[in-house]
Amino acid sequence: MIYFVITSLSLFTAVWSVDKHSNKTYLTFCVVTATCILTLFAGFRQIGLDFDSYLDHFKVVPSIFQYTWTDKSMEIGYEISVSLCKTIYNSFHFFLVTFSFVTIFLAFTLFKRYSPYVLLSFFMFFVYAFYLQVMGQMRQPFAIIVTLLGLIPLLQKKRVILAFLWITIVGFFFHKAMLLLVIPIFMANWDFNKKTIFCFSTIALAFYIASPMLSEIIIQLIPQNFYLSEALTAYLSYKSMAVSFSMGMIERAGMSFLLFYYAFKYNIYHQEQILRLCINLYFIGTCMYFALITMSAEFASRGTIALVYPLFIALPFLLKHVNLKDKYIILTIICAWGVYLSLNILNDASEYIPYKSILF
């Protein structure tokens, strides 16, 4: 019941925020309420996809005054944040509350800065990332949001070298998967047309068909003394097999088509830089996903998650510029996508939904 109420309220407030009668007071109230409720939900849980592993890690990390890098598989920036919280108050739930609050607050900050419909963008973030990532793979959503907050303004000014440095810093300190963003940033400001879209799609499809044989070759090329060698080998070995066409693949291909179709239809792709950046990042991420999925499903899905987040800005951006008929179509697609993801969580409810909580 708690799960359905929170999801339903998120959907209702998001849709209502699109209406022209909603105002800043409504937006502020919803943002504060959502931040408080979801922070408590995530912070006081006793369950989650990676809850036990993060708890075990928390127990062995020393206070900041005796700090040394404890677990090399955990990024040092994340470990330092654990150490700081542990120094202030030695409670895992205090750390969860703090880390969850910062993640959710930064998500609202990102959408407030770049999305015309903050609550709609946050609803998409909520259904896609809250239960799996904010309450599971905690480091990744934080790293993605921090990366995008610094990356988008750098790409707007076409400062690609600084963008590269920013991605490298965040990737090293908070999550290694951010390093995959290095590839798309060099194409983020391109003006894609039908020919280049077809070309990139064809290359991705070719890799999708041929990539299983490449994984072993790449594993052999990884230097054994490289600090990420074990992680890369594990990802390239895990689920390194042909993957059947799935709903996730249909979703990414369909969303890419939707973004380009409406952006070209209303002639705003070339005029609105933020929209173009977000569409390009999402499309390149989709191509990378298909190119890597048969090489390593785990590497492809988790490694390209950061390139899904621009969708949360691009779709609301399109919604603002289309006519009433297309506005209803796009809004319906967003709602249907959100409901589908929300219902899909129920398949693994015991891992995501915090029936075990110190508050309930």
N, C-alpha and C positions, 0 to 999 in steps of 0.2 A: 504493500500500500504506500509506504514512504517513497519507494522508487517511482511508482506511477504518478504520485502527486507532484514530486519534484520535476519529473520529466514533462508532465502536462503543463505545469506552471511555466517552465522554461519555454515551451512551445507557444503557449498563449501570450506571454509577455513579449516574445520575439515578434509574433505576427501583429500584435496590437501596435508595436513600436513603428511599424511600417505605415500605419494610418496617419494621415496628416494632422489629426486632432491630438495625437500624443505630444507631450511637451517635455521640457527639460526636467521638471519636477518628477514626472512619471519615470523618466529614464534614470535619474539619480536614485530614486527610491528602489527601483528594480535592481540597479547595480549594487547598491549597498546590501539589499536583502539577499541577493544571490551570492555575493561574496561571503557574507556571514554564514549562511546556511551551508554552502558547499565547503567552506573552510572547516566548519565543525564536522560535517559529514566525512571529509577526508582525513581530518586531523585526529579524530578520536576513534577511528576504526580499529578493529582487532583482526582485520581480514583484508585481503588484497592479493593481486596476482603475485607480487614479489615481496609481500609483507615480511615473511620470515627471514628472507635473505638480507633485507635492509635492516631488520631488527638485530640480526647476528652481527652485521657490520657495525651498527651503532654501538654495540656493547664493547667492541675491541678498539674503537677509535679513542685515542687519549684526549685530554683537554688541550686547549690551545697552547698552554704553557709548556707542555711536554710533547707537542705534536711532532710526529714523523709520518711520512706517507705509509700507511698501514697496508692497504690492499691496492696493488698496482692495476687491478682490473677496474677499480673505481677511480674516476677522474679526481685529480687533486683538489680542484675547486669545490667539487661536491663534498669531499672529505673535510675540507677546511670549514665549510658551512656547518657540517655535522659537529665538528670539534668546537666551533664557536657556540652553538646552541647548547651543547653538552656542558660547556664551561659555565654558561649562564644558569642553566637548570638541567640537571642530569635526569631527563625524562624523554623517552622516545616519542611520546605523544606531544610533548612541547615542541620537539623538532618537527613532527608531522604537521602540526598546526601552523608553525612558522613558515615552513617550506610550501605548504599548500596555499596559504594566504598570499605569499609573494608571487607564486605561479599564477593564481587566479587574478590578482591585482594587475600583474604585468600583461595578462591576456586582455583584460578590459582596456588597459592603456594602449596596447597595440591597435585594438579595434576602434577605440575612440579617435586615434590619430589618423587612421586610414580608411575606415569603413563609414559609409553614410548611414548605415543602420547597425548601431553598436550591438544591440540585443540580438538581432538576427545573426550577426557574425558569431556572437558568443554562444548562441544556441547550437550552431554548427560545430563549434569547438567543443561544447559540452557533450553532445551525443557522440562525437567522434573520439574524443580524447579523455574525458573526465574519468570514467570508470576504468578504462584500460590503462591510461597513462598517468594521470594525476594521482590515481589511487593504486597504480601498479608500477609501471616503468617511470618512476618519479623524476629521474634526472632528465629524461628526454624532452618532455613538454617545456620544462623550464629552459633548457638549452635552446630549443627551437624558437621560443618566444623572444629570448634575449638576442639570439642571432638576427631574427627578422627586425627587431627594433633598431639595431645598428645597421643592418644590411640594406634595407629599403632606401633610407636617405642617401647612403653611399652610392647605390646604383642609380638613384635619381640624378646625382651629379656625375655619373659615369666614372666614379673613382674605383675602378676595378681592383687595382693593386691594394688599396686600403680595405676593400671588401674582402679580398683574399686573406689579408692579415687578420681581419676581424673574425672570419670563419675559423681560421687556424687557432686563434687564441681561445675562442669559445669551445671549439672542438677538443682542444687539449685540456682545458680546465673543467669542462662540464659534460660533454658527451662526444665520443669519437665519431658518431654517425654524422655530425655536422660537417665533417671533412668532405662528404659526398657533394655538398653544396658548391664546392670549388668548380665543378664541371659546368653547372648551369649559369653561373654568374657571368661568364664570358659571352653568353648568348642572350642574357636577360633583356638587353636593350635592342635586340634585333627587331626588325619589322618583318614578321613572318607573313608569307603569302601562301596561296594554295600549293604552289610548287614546292616550297621549302617544307610545308607541313607534310605533304606526301612523301618527300625525300626522307625526313626524319622518321616518319611512321614506317616506311619500308625498311630502313636500317634497323629499327627496333624489332620489327617482325623477323628479319633475317637472323638477328641474335637470338630471338625467342626460339627459333627452330634449330639453330646450330650451336647454341651456347653450352649444352651439357658436356660436350667434349672439351670445352675450354677450361673448365674448372680445375682439372688436374694439372694442366699446363701452368695456370696462374699460381697454383699452390707451390709448384716447383720453383717458380721465379721469386717467391717471397723470401727475402733475406732472413735467415734464422735468428740473427741477432737484433732484428728490428723489434721494437717493444710491442708492436701490434701484431706480430707474426702469429701468435697463438690464437688471438681473436679472429683474425682474417681467415686462418686455416679452418677454424671451427665453423665459421659462417659459410665458407665455401664447401665444406664437407657435409654440413647439416642439410638434409633434404635436397641434396644435389641430384635431382632427378627430374624427369619431365613432369610438368604440372598441367593438369587439365584446365580448360577454360572455366573461370569461376565468376561469381557475381562481382567480386572485387575488380576483376579485369573489365567486365562490362561497365561497371561504375566509373572507372577511371577513363576508359575510352569514351563513354557517353558524356561525361562531364567536359572532357576536352572539346568534343564536337559542339556541345552546348555553348561553351565560352566563346569559341571562335565564331560560331554561327551568329550569335546576337551581337558580338562586338563588330563584326563586319557588316551585318545588316543595318546597324544604326551608325556606322561610320565613326565609331568612337575608339577603335583599336589604335589607330595612329594618332589620335588627338589627346587621349588621356594616358599619361605616362604610367601612373600607378596601376591602372587597369592592365596595360600592356605588360608591365613587369610581372604582375601576379599571374596573368594568363601564360606568359612564356615560362615562368618557373614551374607552374603546374604541368604544362604540356611536356616540358623537358623531363620533369620528374616521372611523368607517365611513360615516356619513351624509355627512360632508364629502368623503370619498373619492369616493363615487358622484356627489355634486353637482358636483365639479370635474373628474372624469375625462374627460368629453367636451369640456371647455373646454381642458384641458391635461393630458395623461396624465402628463407629467414632473412638473408642479407638484403634481398630486393624489397620485401615488405617493410621491415623495420628501418632499413637504410634510407628509404625514400619518403618516410612519413613527413619529414620536414617540408617536403615539396607539395604536400597535400594542404598544408595550412594556408597558402596563398588563395586557395579556393574560397576560404571563409571571408575573404575581402573581395574577391573578384565577382562572385555571384550577387551579393548585395549591391555592389557598384553597378552592375548591369541593371539590376532591378530599378535603380534610380533613374536610368536614362531611357527605358523602353516605354512604349505606349501601354495603355491600361490592359489590353488583351494579353500582351506578352508579359506584363507584370504579374497577372494572375497565373500564367503558365509557369513562370520561373518560381514564384512563391509556392505553388503547388508542388513543384519538383523538389524544392528545398524541404518542405514539410514532409513529403513522402519519403525522401532520403533519410531525414531525421528519425521518423517513426520506424522505418525499416532497421536502422542501426540500433535504435532503442530496444526494439523487440528481439533483435539478434543477441543482445547481451543476456537475455533470459536463458539462453542455451547453456551458459556457464555462470549462472547467477551466484553460485556458491563462492566463486573466485572474485567477483566484482562488487556485489551488493553487500554492504556492511551490516548484515543481521547481527553479527558479533561486534558490539561497540561498547565502550565504557559508558556511553550515554543512554543506551537502550537495553 
